[in-house]
Every structure is written in C-alpha cells, then in structure tokens.
Amino acid sequence: MQRRDFLKGALAVAALKEMLGNRWDELQEELAAQESTKPSKSPNEKIVLGVIGCGGMGQFLMRVAMQNPDVVIAAVCDVMEDRLANAVKLAGGNATPYKDFRKLLDRKDIDAVIIATPDHWHCVQVIAASEAGKDIYVEKPLGHNIAEQRAAVNAAKKFNRVVQHGTQQLSGAHYRIAKELVQSGALGKITRVRAWNVWNDTPHGIGNPPDEPPPPNIDWDMWLGPAPTRPFNRNRCFAPGYWFMWDTSGGFMLSWAVHHVDTIHWIMGVTAPKTAMSVGGKYVLQDNRETPDTQDAFLDYGDFYLQVSIYHTNARPIEGSGYGIAFYGTNGTLLLTREGFRVFPEGDRMKPIEHGGSPQSEPHMRNWLDCIKTRQQPIAPIEWGHWSTNPLHLANIAFRIGRLVKWDAKQELIVSDEEANRFLCRTYRKPWGEYVRRYLAPQHRKYYREV
C-alpha cells in the first residue's frame, strides 16, 4: 500500500473509534490522566534522587527526571571522572559526586536512585539499593542472567521497593491504543509476531582495538565489578562494544530486543514462552565482538510464535522499517514503532490506518515518581521486567548450546538440560556476588559460582 492510502488524523480516529466502540472514549480519559507530567501531590513534596551510572543514558534520564518540579538530584556516581564531572554540571553543580555507589546508597536523605550502569551491574545495584531502602528506576535489560534477575526481584519484594524497569514504550499513548486494538480482536487471530532491528555495520563493525592499560581517569576494576577480570579494552568498556561481549551483556538480542519483547508480552497478555531456539553467527564483521552479527530467535508461546531478528550485516527494512514489531492477524497486520503504527488490512476486513507516535520516556519517569509517593506498583515493575528479559536470555542460551530449550516458567528452569541451566547464572567476582547469592531462588543456587 502507498502511504496516501492510509486513513490519518480525524479519519483514523473515526476508524479506531468504530473498531473499539465505547472503549475508545474510556481509553482517551485514561490516556489523558497517564500523560500528565504534573506531580500527583504538591511539588513541595520533593523526591531526592541519586544517579548511578552517568554515561549517555544516565545523563538522558537525569534530564528527563529534572523536568519534574518535585525532583532534586543530590548525588551522582560513576567510575569515569569525566562523566562524573559532566553529571555534576548537569545537576546544576549541587550534586555530590561518588565513585563508589555504596557510599551514595549510605546517604539517608536520598529517596530513590536511577541505575544506568552497564548491564552486568544492574542486578547487584538493584539489590544493594533495595537493602538501603531506596526506590529504583533501572535501565533495561534487567540483568545479565535469569538467576540474578530473580534474586533482584526477591530483594525488591522483601524491602517493599518501588522499581520501574526502563522499558518506556509501555508508557507511550500510541502503544496503549495498539494494545487495545489487538486485544479487541479487530486484527483477528494473531498467529505470529515479528520483531527486528537491522543495521549494516560491515565490514569492520566496532573494530579491533588492542588491549591496553586502563586510562588513569577510569577505575577499571570497579567497572568490571561482578564480571570476570579482563584486560582493559575500549570495546569492553564503552558502548556499543560492551553490549557485544558475553561477560557484560548478550548482544542487541538482549539489550535492544527486550524493548520489543516487553511490548509484545504486554499487548498479547503473556509472560513466558514454552520453548526457545536461535540460529545465526558471526558471519561477516571483522571486529572483536563475541555475540552474533546475524541472529534470529524463535519463541513459541503456545497459540502464537515470536520471531526476533537482529541483523548487523544488511539494513534492508522489514515491513518498511529498520526496527519495529509486526502483529500478523487473520484480518490484518499491525506495524508498531516508536513513531506510531499502521494497520494493513487483509482485503476489506479492516480499514487501513496510520497513527502517530507519542512521548514515552517522560511519562514513564513520571509514573515512577508518582508511585514513589503513592507506594503503588509502576507500569513496568521489576517482576514484569524479569519476565520480559527472560525470553532473550533463553534465546541466547539456545544459540550458545546449539539446540532448542524448553522453559519451565513456574520453576524458572530449563527442562532436562543441565548444560543449558548452567547459563542461568554466572561466575561472580568477590565481593559482588554475595549481593546476588543471598537472594537466589533455591533452584538456582547450584548454578552460582564465585571467584
């Protein structure tokens, strides 16, 4: 279909209202309340924040938080001196800098923390913050592995913390409309869903910088934290490189696709696949990444399946977009991105619709801040983040062992496969593993290792 063929604006609204009926008016009222950036109580009731991890995402979240009149950023923490100085400046010069997050957490005047460190640190710091009585906004993905994620959930529950997982698409109004559209049955029976990100990083990818002594302004041992001791390398230390190392992440199949799976679970009303398999490899890129440059995952949810595609070697768009989610129904297809959504009908079973995008990060932050005051659960609570991240861990486990895995979602174990289950946890460096160990689920304890 040509873009001019889609109903837009008032015509799109009329078509959506026809499909959703009275639910459309109710939804508009809910969205109007959700998108409000005004504090739920007096802005004089200040929320004092600390920020742990002051790189690009940490500073972005600082800016988002500071848009709210009831927020004060009192402390910032990073192991890189230049980022720490930039964060202090961004906070107006009034935030106290720390290189050790534990000292920040010791402060009794701090109500909550934003955690935007590399992926391998998230769960350790969520647990430490929970023990310190802080509420938490933690960037995605929730953790490096399934066992530590469950440990973080256990700690947050024990200490009654309000934790928002940084999958902000759930707070976008147009995502909510798309959810209502799917759940109304207008698209018919959804039999498959596809999510993807495509780039062309050939031939050199992230390059091959040599190992070298760490710069004097970086505490490399602290940066590694719970991860194994490795020589300093710019691709191990800086994004996007560390996303492509197994010690610190799981490729964009983990760190980007979690946005997709989070949205798909929410829209489809599911929390776990029955099986996972994955194919791919490092076929082209001449760099020092460890994760695949081309990878597909297939997740079976029983009455539909999900294909997740992460390609770094060919940027040809899928469904006309370099990234997104497509829901394939018997009446039509819904293409959903951060910029909006389109409905492609099957024949005359639906009307073609185009709807624009909406803010996501700002209402997501506001939702968390409001929940700190009300003590209600936010839109993306920690256990939801755990469920949304698990399928990508399972996909990577299936890729690494070269076979399909069956998932027991109740026990959070891979069925009859001890080799696969060893990937549910990792080897932790002292003293950081102790944070995780004391909150591990009993069935995961045998897979915990420490050096």
C-alpha positions as CSV (number, residue, x, y, z in Angstrom):
1,M,0.0,0.0,0.0
2,Q,1.1,3.6,-0.6
3,R,1.3,6.0,2.3
4,R,-1.5,8.1,0.8
5,D,-3.9,5.1,1.1
6,F,-3.9,5.1,4.9
7,L,-6.5,6.9,6.9
8,K,-4.9,9.6,9.0
9,G,-5.8,12.2,11.6
10,A,-9.6,12.5,12.2
11,L,-10.3,9.8,9.7
12,A,-8.0,7.4,11.6
13,V,-9.6,8.3,14.9
14,A,-13.1,7.7,13.5
15,A,-12.0,4.3,12.2
16,L,-10.4,3.4,15.6
17,K,-13.5,4.5,17.4
18,E,-15.6,2.4,15.2
19,M,-13.5,-0.7,15.9
20,L,-13.2,-0.1,19.7
21,G,-16.7,1.3,20.4
22,N,-17.2,2.7,23.9
23,R,-13.8,1.6,24.9
24,W,-12.3,4.4,22.8
25,D,-13.8,7.1,24.9
26,E,-12.7,5.3,28.1
27,L,-9.2,5.0,26.7
28,Q,-8.9,8.6,25.9
29,E,-9.7,9.5,29.5
30,E,-7.2,7.0,30.8
31,L,-4.5,8.4,28.4
32,A,-5.2,12.0,29.4
33,A,-4.5,11.1,33.0
34,Q,-1.5,8.9,32.2
35,E,0.3,11.5,30.1
36,S,0.0,14.3,32.7
37,T,3.5,15.4,33.7
38,K,2.2,17.2,36.8
39,P,3.1,15.7,40.2
40,S,0.4,13.6,41.8
41,K,0.9,15.6,45.0
42,S,2.3,19.0,45.8
43,P,5.7,19.7,44.1
44,N,6.8,20.8,47.6
45,E,7.0,17.1,48.5
46,K,10.4,16.7,46.9
47,I,11.9,13.3,45.8
48,V,15.6,13.3,46.3
49,L,17.4,11.2,43.7
50,G,20.8,9.7,43.2
51,V,22.1,8.6,39.8
52,I,24.3,5.6,39.5
53,G,25.9,5.4,36.0
54,C,26.4,8.8,34.3
55,G,27.0,7.9,30.7
56,G,24.8,8.8,27.8
57,M,21.7,7.0,29.1
58,G,22.3,8.1,32.7
59,Q,22.5,11.8,31.7
60,F,19.5,11.4,29.4
61,L,17.4,10.1,32.4
62,M,18.8,12.9,34.5
63,R,17.4,15.4,32.1
64,V,14.0,13.6,32.0
65,A,13.8,13.5,35.8
66,M,14.8,17.1,36.2
67,Q,11.8,18.2,34.1
68,N,9.7,17.4,37.1
69,P,9.4,20.2,39.7
70,D,9.4,17.7,42.6
71,V,12.8,16.2,41.8
72,V,16.1,17.1,43.3
73,I,19.3,15.3,42.2
74,A,21.5,15.3,45.2
75,A,24.2,12.7,44.2
76,V,25.8,11.2,41.1
77,C,28.1,8.2,40.8
78,D,30.4,6.9,38.1
79,V,33.8,5.2,37.8
80,M,34.8,7.6,35.0
81,E,35.9,11.0,36.2
82,D,34.9,12.9,33.0
83,R,31.4,11.5,33.1
84,L,31.1,12.2,36.8
85,A,32.1,15.9,36.3
86,N,29.6,16.2,33.4
87,A,26.8,14.8,35.6
88,V,27.6,17.2,38.5
89,K,27.4,20.1,36.0
90,L,24.2,18.8,34.5
91,A,22.7,18.7,38.0
92,G,23.4,22.4,38.4
93,G,26.7,21.9,40.4
94,N,24.8,20.9,43.5
95,A,25.1,17.1,43.3
96,T,27.8,15.3,45.4
97,P,30.0,13.1,43.2
98,Y,30.8,9.5,44.2
99,K,33.0,6.8,42.6
100,D,31.6,4.0,44.8
101,F,27.8,3.6,44.6
102,R,27.7,2.1,48.1
103,K,28.7,5.4,49.6
104,L,25.8,7.1,47.7
105,L,23.4,4.4,49.0
106,D,24.6,5.1,52.5
107,R,23.0,8.6,52.4
108,K,19.8,8.7,54.4
109,D,18.5,11.8,52.6
110,I,18.3,10.0,49.2
111,D,14.8,8.6,48.5
112,A,15.5,6.8,45.2
113,V,18.1,6.0,42.6
114,I,18.3,5.8,38.8
115,I,20.6,2.9,37.8
116,A,22.0,3.3,34.3
117,T,25.3,1.4,34.5
118,P,26.4,-1.3,32.1
119,D,24.1,-4.4,32.0
120,H,26.2,-6.7,34.2
121,W,25.9,-4.3,37.1
122,H,22.1,-3.8,37.2
123,C,21.0,-6.6,39.5
124,V,23.8,-6.2,42.0
125,Q,23.0,-2.5,42.3
126,V,19.2,-3.1,42.4
127,I,19.8,-5.5,45.3
128,A,22.1,-3.1,47.1
129,A,19.7,-0.2,46.6
130,S,16.8,-2.3,47.9
131,E,18.7,-3.2,51.0
132,A,19.4,0.5,51.5
133,G,15.7,1.3,51.4
134,K,15.8,3.2,48.1
135,D,13.2,3.1,45.3
136,I,14.7,2.3,41.9
137,Y,14.5,3.1,38.2
138,V,16.7,0.5,36.5
139,E,17.6,0.6,32.9
140,K,17.0,-2.4,30.6
141,P,17.8,-5.2,30.4
142,L,17.1,-6.0,34.0
143,G,20.1,-8.3,34.3
144,H,23.0,-10.3,32.9
145,N,21.2,-13.7,33.6
146,I,17.9,-15.1,34.8
147,A,19.0,-16.2,38.3
148,E,20.3,-12.8,39.3
149,Q,17.2,-11.2,37.9
150,R,15.0,-13.4,40.2
151,A,17.3,-12.5,43.1
152,A,16.8,-8.8,42.4
153,V,13.0,-9.4,42.3
154,N,13.2,-11.2,45.6
155,A,15.2,-8.4,47.2
156,A,12.9,-5.7,45.9
157,K,9.8,-7.5,47.2
158,K,11.4,-8.2,50.6
159,F,12.1,-4.5,51.2
160,N,8.9,-3.3,49.5
161,R,10.6,-1.1,46.9
162,V,9.0,0.7,44.0
163,V,11.1,-0.4,41.0
164,Q,10.5,0.8,37.4
165,H,12.1,-1.2,34.6
166,G,13.3,1.1,31.9
167,T,11.2,-0.2,29.0
168,Q,9.5,3.1,28.4
169,Q,7.4,2.0,25.4
170,L,4.7,0.8,27.8
171,S,4.1,4.5,28.7
172,G,3.5,5.7,25.2
173,A,-0.1,6.5,24.4
174,H,0.0,5.1,20.9
175,Y,1.4,1.8,22.3
176,R,-1.7,1.7,24.6
177,I,-4.0,2.2,21.6
178,A,-2.2,-0.5,19.7
179,K,-2.7,-2.8,22.7
180,E,-6.4,-2.1,22.8
181,L,-6.7,-2.7,19.1
182,V,-5.1,-6.1,19.3
183,Q,-7.0,-7.2,22.4
184,S,-10.3,-6.1,20.9
185,G,-9.9,-8.8,18.3
186,A,-10.1,-6.4,15.4
187,L,-7.0,-7.9,13.8
188,G,-8.5,-11.4,14.1
189,K,-6.4,-14.2,15.4
190,I,-2.8,-13.3,15.9
191,T,-0.7,-16.4,14.8
192,R,2.7,-14.8,14.6
193,V,4.6,-11.8,15.7
194,R,7.9,-10.5,14.4
195,A,10.3,-8.0,16.0
196,W,13.5,-6.7,14.5
197,N,16.4,-4.3,14.3
198,V,18.6,-4.1,11.2
199,W,21.8,-2.2,10.5
200,N,24.7,-2.6,8.1
201,D,27.9,-2.3,10.1
202,T,30.1,-4.1,7.5
203,P,32.9,-4.7,7.2
204,H,34.6,-3.5,10.4
205,G,31.8,-3.3,12.9
206,I,33.1,-2.0,16.2
207,G,36.7,-2.5,15.2
208,N,39.6,-4.4,16.8
209,P,41.2,-2.1,19.4
210,P,44.0,-3.8,21.3
211,D,44.0,-4.5,25.0
212,E,45.9,-1.7,26.8
213,P,46.4,-0.3,30.3
214,P,43.2,1.5,31.5
215,P,43.2,5.3,31.3
216,P,44.0,6.9,34.7
217,N,40.6,8.5,34.9
218,I,38.8,5.1,34.8
219,D,38.6,2.7,37.8
220,W,38.7,-0.4,35.6
221,D,38.4,-2.9,38.4
222,M,35.3,-1.2,39.7
223,W,33.9,-1.0,36.2
224,L,34.3,-4.8,35.9
225,G,32.6,-5.3,39.3
226,P,30.9,-8.8,39.3
227,A,32.2,-9.7,35.8
228,P,35.4,-11.7,35.3
229,T,38.8,-10.0,35.4
230,R,39.7,-9.0,31.8
231,P,42.3,-6.6,30.4
232,F,41.1,-3.1,29.6
233,N,39.8,-2.8,26.0
234,R,37.9,0.1,24.6
235,N,35.3,-2.2,23.2
236,R,34.9,-3.9,26.6
237,C,34.5,-0.6,28.4
238,F,32.4,1.7,26.1
239,A,29.1,1.3,24.3
240,P,28.3,-0.2,22.0
241,G,31.2,-2.6,22.4
242,Y,30.3,-4.0,25.9
243,W,26.8,-4.9,24.6
244,F,28.5,-7.4,22.3
245,M,30.5,-9.3,25.0
246,W,29.1,-12.3,26.8
247,D,30.7,-11.2,30.2
248,T,28.8,-7.9,30.2
249,S,25.6,-8.3,28.1
250,G,24.1,-10.5,25.3
251,G,24.2,-8.5,22.1
252,F,21.3,-6.5,20.8
253,M,19.3,-9.7,21.0
254,L,19.3,-8.9,24.8
255,S,19.9,-5.2,25.2
256,W,17.6,-3.9,22.4
257,A,15.1,-6.7,21.8
258,V,14.0,-6.5,25.4
259,H,12.0,-3.4,24.4
260,H,10.2,-5.5,21.7
261,V,9.5,-8.5,24.0
262,D,8.3,-6.2,26.8
263,T,5.8,-4.6,24.5
264,I,4.7,-7.9,22.9
265,H,4.1,-9.6,26.3
266,W,2.1,-6.5,27.4
267,I,0.0,-6.4,24.2
268,M,-0.5,-10.2,23.9
269,G,-1.1,-10.8,27.6
270,V,1.7,-13.4,28.1
271,T,4.7,-13.7,30.4
272,A,6.8,-16.6,29.1
273,P,7.4,-18.8,26.1
274,K,7.2,-22.5,26.2
275,T,10.4,-23.1,24.1
276,A,13.2,-21.0,22.6
277,M,15.6,-21.6,19.8
278,S,18.0,-19.4,17.9
279,V,20.2,-19.5,14.8
280,G,22.9,-17.2,13.5
281,G,26.6,-16.5,13.8
282,K,29.4,-14.0,13.4
283,Y,29.5,-14.3,9.6
284,V,30.9,-11.0,8.4
285,L,32.0,-8.4,10.8
286,Q,35.8,-8.2,11.3
287,D,35.8,-7.0,14.9
288,N,36.3,-8.3,18.4
289,R,32.7,-8.8,19.3
290,E,31.7,-12.1,20.7
291,T,27.9,-12.1,20.0
292,P,26.5,-12.9,16.6
293,D,26.3,-10.3,13.8
294,T,23.3,-12.1,12.4
295,Q,20.8,-13.8,14.7
296,D,17.2,-15.0,14.7
297,A,15.3,-16.2,17.7
298,F,12.1,-18.2,17.7
299,L,9.9,-18.2,20.8
300,D,6.8,-20.5,21.0
301,Y,4.0,-19.1,23.2
302,G,1.6,-21.9,22.5
303,D,-1.0,-20.2,20.3
304,F,1.4,-17.9,18.5
305,Y,5.1,-17.7,17.9
306,L,7.5,-14.7,18.0
307,Q,10.5,-14.3,15.7
308,V,13.1,-11.8,16.8
309,S,15.6,-10.7,14.2
310,I,18.9,-8.8,14.9
311,Y,21.0,-8.1,11.9
312,H,24.2,-6.1,11.7
313,T,25.0,-7.1,8.2
314,N,22.1,-5.9,6.0
315,A,20.0,-2.8,6.6
316,R,17.1,-3.6,4.2
317,P,14.0,-2.7,6.1
318,I,11.5,-5.3,7.2
319,E,7.8,-4.2,6.7
320,G,9.3,-0.8,5.6
321,S,11.1,-0.1,8.8
322,G,14.6,-0.5,10.2
323,Y,13.1,-1.7,13.5
324,G,9.7,-2.5,14.9
325,I,7.1,-5.1,15.8
326,A,4.5,-6.6,13.4
327,F,1.5,-8.5,14.6
328,Y,0.1,-10.7,11.9
329,G,-3.7,-11.4,12.3
330,T,-6.3,-13.1,10.1
331,N,-7.9,-9.7,9.5
332,G,-4.8,-7.5,9.2
333,T,-1.3,-6.7,10.2
334,L,-0.3,-4.1,12.8
335,L,3.2,-2.5,12.3
336,L,4.3,-0.7,15.5
337,T,7.3,1.5,16.2
338,R,8.1,4.4,18.4
339,E,7.0,6.8,15.7
340,G,3.5,5.4,15.5
341,F,1.6,2.4,14.0
342,R,0.0,1.3,10.8
343,V,-2.8,-1.2,10.1
344,F,-2.6,-3.1,6.8
345,P,-5.9,-4.9,6.1
346,E,-6.4,-8.3,4.7
347,G,-8.7,-7.4,1.8
348,D,-11.6,-5.4,3.1
349,R,-11.6,-6.9,6.5
350,M,-10.3,-3.8,8.1
351,K,-9.6,-0.2,7.2
352,P,-6.0,1.0,6.6
353,I,-5.0,3.3,9.5
354,E,-1.9,5.4,10.3
355,H,-1.5,6.8,13.8
356,G,1.4,9.0,15.0
357,G,3.8,8.4,17.9
358,S,3.8,9.7,21.4
359,P,6.2,10.6,24.3
360,Q,7.4,7.6,26.2
361,S,10.4,8.4,28.5
362,E,8.7,11.4,30.1
363,P,5.5,9.7,31.2
364,H,7.5,6.6,32.2
365,M,9.6,8.6,34.6
366,R,6.5,10.5,35.9
367,N,4.8,7.2,36.5
368,W,7.7,6.0,38.7
369,L,7.8,9.3,40.6
370,D,4.1,9.2,41.3
371,C,4.4,5.6,42.5
372,I,7.2,6.5,44.9
373,K,4.6,8.8,46.6
374,T,1.6,6.5,46.4
375,R,3.5,3.2,47.0
376,Q,1.6,1.7,44.1
377,Q,3.4,-0.5,41.5
378,P,4.5,1.3,38.4
379,I,3.6,0.3,34.8
380,A,6.8,-1.8,34.3
381,P,7.5,-3.3,37.8
382,I,10.6,-5.3,38.4
383,E,9.0,-8.7,38.0
384,W,7.5,-7.6,34.7
385,G,11.0,-6.6,33.6
386,H,12.2,-10.0,34.7
387,W,9.6,-11.8,32.6
388,S,10.3,-9.5,29.6
389,T,14.0,-10.1,29.7
390,N,13.9,-13.9,30.2
391,P,13.0,-14.9,26.6
392,L,16.1,-13.2,25.3
393,H,18.3,-14.9,27.8
394,L,16.7,-18.2,26.7
395,A,17.3,-17.4,23.1
396,N,21.0,-16.7,23.7
397,I,21.3,-19.9,25.7
398,A,19.8,-21.8,22.9
399,F,22.2,-20.2,20.5
400,R,25.2,-20.9,22.6
401,I,24.4,-24.6,23.1
402,G,23.1,-25.1,19.6
403,R,19.7,-26.5,20.4
404,L,16.1,-25.8,21.4
405,V,15.4,-25.3,25.1
406,K,12.1,-26.0,26.9
407,W,11.2,-23.5,29.6
408,D,9.5,-24.3,32.9
409,A,8.2,-20.8,33.8
410,K,7.0,-21.8,37.2
411,Q,10.3,-23.2,38.4
412,E,12.4,-20.9,36.1
413,L,14.5,-23.8,34.9
414,I,15.3,-25.2,31.5
415,V,13.7,-28.7,31.3
416,S,16.1,-31.7,31.5
417,D,19.2,-29.8,30.3
418,E,21.9,-29.2,32.9
419,E,24.3,-27.8,30.3
420,A,21.7,-25.1,29.4
421,N,20.8,-24.5,33.1
422,R,24.4,-23.5,33.9
423,F,23.8,-20.4,31.8
424,L,21.0,-19.4,34.2
425,C,23.7,-17.9,36.5
426,R,27.3,-16.9,36.2
427,T,30.7,-16.8,38.0
428,Y,30.8,-13.7,40.2
429,R,33.9,-11.9,41.5
430,K,34.0,-11.2,45.2
431,P,32.6,-9.3,47.0
432,W,29.8,-8.5,44.4
433,G,28.4,-12.0,44.1
434,E,27.3,-12.0,47.7
435,Y,24.6,-9.5,46.9
436,V,23.1,-11.9,44.5
437,R,23.8,-15.1,46.4
438,R,21.7,-14.2,49.4
439,Y,18.5,-13.7,47.4
440,L,18.9,-16.5,44.9
441,A,15.9,-18.8,44.4
442,P,16.7,-22.3,45.9
443,Q,16.7,-24.0,42.5
444,H,19.3,-21.5,41.1
445,R,21.8,-21.8,43.9
446,K,23.6,-24.8,42.4
447,Y,24.5,-22.7,39.3
448,Y,26.0,-19.9,41.3
449,R,29.9,-19.7,41.1
450,E,32.3,-17.3,42.7
451,V,36.0,-16.4,42.4
